């Protein structure tokens, strides 16, 4: 469930991630914007902090100076009550109304502020409501404030405790809160300065000056807006500058990438447009010079390749005339060999065999030259691969009989229809079967047919010397041989598999190889059921089920389930190779393909479930020839050589 959620979340982000990875200009501009934003934010925080500190310091200094003057005036008025009570007041302080005096004092002090500050007077004592207690019962009672200020809510309790328990001036930051009669006026930040004083009766009271910070707050907000606006403009401007600067560098690079793609597509005349004399211009000139040199070299290689192909074609054609004459003379000598002495007769037979091989080599060279020139044409028509396999096996029976090999066929009970060129498919299969017989060390050769989905396949399995690691890809190279010291006794030219893989590619199919040292090999031809249909897999696994790795895996699974498995033995030289079980053909579970197999992947196409009413198409069809050896050794060699020579003249069997 978590994986599904992650997949659903990632799917909408894939286009943006792909754009981010592919667009260097976007990454540079985004990085520039982020770094610029970080710098602007850091600079803004520093500037705002410094400005705020400066405003508050100036406000505190002015507030303390103004509050000190107010405290001095208040204390002076307490010492000279006539200044507050008027000229009719008596000189005796005793009995005077301290509450009336306090109200008058707050009004007089606040009148000089003109909304620059508010004045609050609270009775001395630890009571939070400002009421005196203990020895201050005869002092000023109640709390008084100017401008509808709520005195008890506006003066912090911590400041009141400091003022009550020490002498001197104290300050703190708080909020001015107003009473209900002020029209629900919002609280304002303020600087509160307080001090302990005495009234006209000599009783202590607390006097507080509340300086609103509204103007400073407005100034600070204005500075913040100004910095934010300037920062946005700076970030956008830096992004635009980065976009333009990076564009000057990225545009030539993109142009070079596009021209490089067109050069790789074969348009060798493409060049970059160079302007100026800067580094980008020198890069463009170097790129154009490189493209020109590449065009010249490729043109030279094409001319050389064309000359080589023409040379091979001309030589092959020119050699046909003298070869025909030599063939006629050799046939006459070969037919009259019975009249010669044994040495001359044997020489006539060797001459005939080598001429067969020479003709096969010329035919292969001509076919290779047609593939190289792109002149090979496909004549596709619906064919049944079973008929092609039968013709191939019938032609290879003399060689198989001479080698002591049996050729078995699996999967030929049901039609295997595909649109293909019968001549080319037969040539491919003849190469595979003849090679399997020649390199099978006298063991069985199994030919398997299968069809599933939109693909058909033919696999040829032998149990001979096999292939070493890495040889499965090189086996299709021209004139490549697994064992250079091994003689080609059946007239192979070394071009058969090269022609076979070109025939497979011409069909849009795959020709792949698998092998293990001493465990034999398997070559698989996979063709699309319909011409020009892309292949998605093969109905036959590339690695057969009777390979060592698969048998070991099966034995381990059997040991885990039954506890007493019997491991299959590798067939010996004199043993008949076991026919793979039914699961090795179409419909089996996928088997991992050899990763070195070329061309194409080794993916499997799982066949549809077979109809139980229909007969199985996996019953083996034993096509092994008679095991009786020919009585005459020379006649047997001649028959095998003649049969193979006829096959080689048509398709050119390739050696490994």
N, C-alpha and C positions, 0 to 999 in steps of 0.2 A: 504494500500500500504506500509506504514511504517513497519507494522508487518510482511508483506511478505518479505520485504527487510532484516529485522533483522533475520528472519528465514533462509533466503538464506545465510546470512553471518555466522550465528552460525553453520549451518550444517557442513561445512568443519572443524570447530574448535572442534566439539564434540569429535572426537577420541583423540585429544591432551588434552582436558579438562578431559576426562575420565582417560587417562594415568596419568595426573598430580594428580588427586584425589586418584588413586589407588596405586601409586608408591611413598612410603615415601623416598626411596633412591634418587629418582630423585629430590624430593622437597628439601631434605637436601643438595645435591650437588649444586643445582641451587641457594639456599640461600647462601651457602658458596661462590660460584663464584660471586654473586652479591655483597656481603659484602666485599670480597677481592678486587673486582674491584673498589668499592667505596673507600676503604682504599688506594689502589695504586694511584687512581686519586687524592685523597686529598694530599697524600704524594708527588706525582709528581708536583702538583701545588705549594706546599710549597717550594720544592727543586728548581724548576725552578725560582720561584719568588726570592728566596734568591740568587741563582747564578746570575740571571740577575741583581739584585740590586748590587751585589758585582762587577760584571764586569763593570757596568755603573759607579759606584763610583770610581773604579780604573781608568777608562778611563777619567772621569772628572778631577780627581786629576792630572793625567799625562798631560791632555790637557791644563789645566789652568797653570801648571808650564811651559810647553813648550810655550804656547801663551804669557805668561808674559815675558819670555826671548825674544821672537820675537818682542813684543811691545817695549821693552827696546832698542833692536838693531835698530829698525826702527826710534825711536825718536833720538837715538844717531847719526844715519846717517843723519837725518834732521838737527841736530845741527852742524855736521861736514860734509858739502857737499863734501869735497875733497875725502872722503871715497867712494863716489858714482861717482863723476864726473871725478875723476882721478887727477893726479898731475898737469895738465895744467890748472885746474880751478882757477879762480880768487877768492879773498877773499870776493868780493862784491856779496851778495845774490840777489840783485835787478836785475831783468831782466833775471834771470836764467830760463830755461825751466823746469817748474814743472812737465809737462806731461812726458818728457823723464826721469826725475829723478824718477817719480813714477813707470814707466815701469821697469826701472832697479832695483828699490827696490823690486818689486813683484817677479822678476825673482831670485834675490839673496836670498830672504827669502824662496821662494818655493824650491830652489835648495838644501837646507839643510834638507828638509823633506823626500826625496826619497820615494814618494808616501805615506808617513805617514800622510801628511796633504796637503791641498791646501790653497793658499793665495788669498784673494779678497780685493781690495781697491776700495772704493766708495767715490765719492765727498760728502762733508758734506752738509746737508740741508734736508728739509722735503720732497723733490721731490722723488717719488717712483722710478724714473729711476736713481737716484743717482746724478743728475745734481744739482749744487749749485744754490741757489736763494737768493734773498735779499742781505745781506751784503757780500755774498761769491762769488760774480761775478768774482773776480780776483783769486779765488782758483783753485784747481785741477778740471779739467773737465773730464767727462766720467767715465767709470768703467773699472777696470782692474782685470784680474784673471789669475791664472796659470792652466795648465792642461786642456784646453778647457772647463773650468767650466763656466756655465752661471751665471754671478755674480748677476744679479737682481732677477733671479728665485731661486737661491740657498740660498740667505739670506732672512729670513722672514721679512716682513714689520714691525712686532711688535718689533723684535730685533733692527731694524734700528731706530725705533722711540725712543726706550730706550736709544740707544747709542747717538742719536742726542740731547736728552733733559736732559741728566745727564752725570756726569763724573764717571769714573771707568770702570771696566770690566764687561761685560754682556755675558750670555751664554744661549743657547737653543738648542733643538733637531729639526732637519729638515732633508731635503734630498738634496743631491748634484745632480744637474741637469746639463747635458752637452749640449753643442751647437751642431748644426747639423753637424759640421765638425768632430765630434768624433766618427762617425760610429754608430749612434743610440745606444750609450751606455746607459744601463738602469740606472735609478736613484738609488743612494745609500744612506742609512741612515747615518747621520753624526751628530756630535756635533759642533755647530758653536759658536765661542768665538769672541767677537768684542770689540773695544775700540776706543775712539776719540783721534786722534793724530794731529800733525801739520807738514806741509811739509817744504821744504827748504825756502819757502817764508813766513813762519809763518801762512799760511792759514790752517784751520782745514780740516781734511778728516777722513774717517772711515776705519779702517783696521780690517779685519776678518780672522780668522783661521778656516778652515773647516777640522775637523778630521773625516775621514770615520770610520764607525762602522761595516765594513764588516767582519773583523776578529772576533770581539765580537759576531756578528750575527751567523757566522759559528760555533763558539764555543758553543753558546747557542743552535743552532740546533742540534749539535752533542750530547749535553747533553740531549736534549729532546728525540732524537732517542734512546739514550742509556737507558734513564729512561723508555720509552715506551716499548722497547724490553724486558728490565728486568721485567717490570710490567706484560707483557703478559706471560712471563715464570713463574713468581711468581703466577699469577692467575691460569694458567693451572696446575702448580704443586700443588697448594692448592686444586684445584678441584679433581685432581687425589688422593691426600692424603685423602680428604673427602670421595671420592668414596670407597677407600679401607677400611677406618675406619668404615664407615657406613655399608659397605658390611659385615664386621665381626659381626655386630650386627643384621643386617636385615636378613642375610641368615638363622640363626637359627630360627628367628621369622617366616620367610616364610616356613621353614621346619615344624615348629610346626603348622602353619595354614593348610598346606597340610595334615599333619597327622591327625589333628582335623577333616578335611573334610572327610577323609577316615574312621575315627572312627564313625562319624555321619552316614556314609553310611553303617555301619555294620561290617567293618573290624576291629574288636576289638583287633586284635593281633598286630596292628601297634605300633611302638615305635620310639622315637627319638634317633639318634646316638649321644652319649655324649662323648666328649673328653676334657681333662683338668680338672681344679678345680676352674675355675673362676665363675663369676656370671651367665654367659650363661650356663655353665655346670650344676650349681645348678638348674637353671631354667629347663633344660632338664631332670634332675633327678626327679624334682618335677612333671613335666608333665608326665613322664613315670609312676611314682607312682600313679598319679591321673588316668591315663588310665588303669593301672592294677586294681585299686580299682573299677573303673567303670565297667570294664569287669567282675570282680567277682560279683559285685552287679547285673549287668544285667543278668549274667548267673544264679544267684540265683533266680531273678525274673522270668526269663524264665522257670526255673525248677518248680517254684511255680505255675506259670500260666499253665504250661503243666499238673501239678498234679491236679490243680483245674478243668481244662477242662476235663481231664480224669475222675476225680471224678464225675463231673456233668453228663458226658456221661454214666459212669458206673452205677451211681445211677438211671438215667433215664431208662436205659435198665433193670436194676434189678427190678425197680418198676413196669415194665410192666407186669411181670408174676403174682405177687399178685394182681395188679390192674385188670387184666383180670378175675381172680377168683372172686374178689369182685364185678366186673361189672356183671358177670353172676348171682351171688347171688342177687345183687340189682335188676337186671331185673326181676328175678323170683318174688321177693318181690313186685316190682312195678306192675307187671302184676296181682298180687293177691290182690292189695290194696282195691278192691271193697268189699272184704270179711272182711276187717278190720274195726275197729271203726275209727271215723274221725281223731282222733289224730294220730293213727298209720298210717293211710293212708297218712296224710299230711307229716309225717316223712319219709315215703317211697318216696314221691315226692321230698322232700328236699335232700334225700340221692342220688337219681338219678341225680338231678341237680348238686350237688357238685362233683359227680363222673365225670360228663361231664366236669366240670371246671378243675378237676384234670388231666384228660386225655389231655385237651388242654394245660395245663401248662407243662406237660411232653413233648408234641410235640414241644412247643416253646423252651423249654430248649435244646432239641436235635438239633433244627434248629440253635439256637444261638451258640451251641458248634461247629456246622459245620462251621459257619461263622468265629468263633474265630480261628478254626484250619485251615482256608483257604481251606476247602474241598468243599465249595459250587460251583457247576458247573452251567453254564448257557446253556440252550437248546433253542437257539433263532431260530425263524422261522417267516415268514411274517404272521401277524395276523391283524384283524380288531378290533380296540379297542371298536367299538360299540357293537360287540358281547360280549366282556368281560364285558362291563358296563351293558348290559341287564341281563347277568347271575347274576351279583352282585346285581342288583336292585331286580330281582326276588327272590333271597335268602333273602334280607333284608325287603321285603314287610310285612311279618308277624310282625316283630318288629316295623316297621313304622306304621302299622295299630294299633298296641297296644298303641304306643305313640301318635297317632293322628297326624302323620306327613305325608305330601305329598312329594314325591321325583320327581323332575322335571329334564328333560334332555334337554340340548341345544347343538346345533351343531352336531346332529346325522343324518342329512339328506345326508351328503356326507361321503364317506369312509375315515377312519382315519387309514392308514396302517403304520405299523412299524415292524421292525425285533426285536422280543422280546420273552421272555419266558412266554407263556400264563398263566401257573400256578402261577408264581411269581407275574405277573402283577395283576391277579385276586385277589391274596391274599392281595396285597397292597391296591387295590381299595375297597375290602371288609372291611378292617380295617378302611379306611377313611369314607366310607358310614355309617358303623355301629356306629362309633364314632360320626359322625354328627347327626345321628338320636337320639342317646342316650343323647347327650349334646345339642340338638337343642331346648329343651323346648317346643316341640310340634309345632314348626314353620316349614316352608317349608325347604327342602334341595334341592339345585340346583347343578346338575352335568353338567359340561360344557366340551365339547371336542373341540379341534382345532388343526390344523396343518398348518405349514408355514415353508418355507425354508427347513432345514434339521432336524426339530424337530416336535414332536407331544406332546400334553399336555392334561391332564385331571385334572380339578379343582373341588373340592367338597366344596360347600359353605353352611354354616349353619348360623342361626340367633339366636343362643342361648347365653350361658353365655360368650362366647368369651375367649380371652387370655389376661392376664395382660402383661404390658411391661416386656420384658426379657424372657417370658415363651415360645416364639416362637422357641428359641434355645434349651430349656430344655425339650420340649415336647417329643423329640426323645430319651431321656435318659431311661435306663432300670428301670422299676418299678416306674417311676416318675408319680406323680398325682398332678394336679393343686389344687385339694381340697382333702387333706388326709382324711377328715371326710366323703367324698362322697362314698357311697356304690356302688360296681360294681354289678348291678342287672342283667346284661346280661352275666355274666361269663367271663369277660375280665381278662387277666393275667397280664397286665402291660408291656408285652413284644411285643405287636403287632406292635407299631410304630417303635420300635427298629429294629425288623425284616424287617419292610417295608422299612426303610431307607437303610438297608443293601442290600435289593433286588434292590432298585433304583440305588445304587452305583455299584452293580454287572452289571447292564445294562449300566453303564456309564452315568447315568442320575441324576436328582435332585429330591429330595422330600423336599419341603419347606413349611413353615407354616406362616400364618399371622393371627392376631386377635386383637380385641379391646374389653375392658371390656364392657359387655352388648350389644355389636354390632355384636357378632358372630365371626366366624373365617373362614378361607379358607385354605385348603391344596391343593398344586399343585404338581402333578407328571409330570415331563418333561423327555421324552425319546428321544434319537436320532432316526431319521427315519431309518437309516442304522446302523447296529451293528458296534461298534468300531469307530464310527464317533464322533469327539469331538463336544460338544454343545457350541453354541455361544449365545444362548438366548432361550427364551420361547415364544410361540405364545399367551400365556394368561398372563396378568399382575398378579403379586402376590397379590397386593392390589386391591380388587374389586372396581368397580366404584360406588357402592352404600355404600361405607364406609363413615363414618362421615366426614373425611377430604376431600374426593373427592366431596361429596355432598355440603359441605360448599364452596369449590372452585368453583364448578359449579354454585351454587347459587350466589356467588359474581360476577362471569362472567355474569350471566344472569341479575343481578341487574344493572351491568354497561351497558349492551346493551339494555335491555328492560325497566328497571326501576321498574318493579313490578313482581319479581320472586315469585314462590311458592316453599317453601322449602319442601322437602320430609320428611315425618315423619318416625321415627324408628318403624318398625312393632311391634305391641303388641303381647302378648302371644296368644291371640285368633285370631289374624289377619294372613291372608295368606301373606307370604313374596313376595314382588314384584319381578318379573323376571327381571334381569338386561337388559338394552337395548342392541341393536345389537352391539353398539360400544364396549361393554365389551368383545366381542369375538375376534377371530383373525382378523386382519386388522385394529384394532383401533390404535389410537395414543398411544405411550408409556406412561405408568404410572409408577412413581417412585416405586421401590420395597422396601420392608422392609429391612433396612440394617442389621437386626439381622437374616435374613433368612439364613439357612444353609441346605445343602451345596450348593456351587455355587453362582453365582451372580443372580440378578433379572433382567438381561438385557432382552429386548424384541426382538423377531424376527418379523419384519413387513411382513405380508403376501403379496403375489402378488395380484393386483387388480382382483376381481372376475369377471367372465364373466357375463355380464348382461343377456345373454340368458339362463344361467343356473339358477335353483332355488336356493334360499338362503338357506344356511345351518344353519341359526340361528333361524329358527322357533322352538318354544318350543314344546317339545314332552311331553305331560302330561301323566305321568305314575303313578299318585297318585292312591292308592288303594281305595276301597270303604270306605266311611266314617261311615258305619254302624258298631257299636260296637258289639262284640260277646255277646251272651246271657248268657253264663256261664263264670263267672269270673275265676274259677279254670282252665277251659279248655283253656281260652285265655292265662293265664299265662304259662300253660304247653306248648301250641303251640309256644308261643314266645320263651320260654326257650329252647325248643327242636330245634327250627330253629337256634337260636343263638349258641347253643351247637354244632350243626353240623358244623356251620361255624367256631367256635372256634377250633374244633378238627382239622380242615384243616389248618388254618392260624394263629389262636391266636389273637383275637382282642385286641388292647392295649388301656388302659385307659389313660386319660390325667392327 
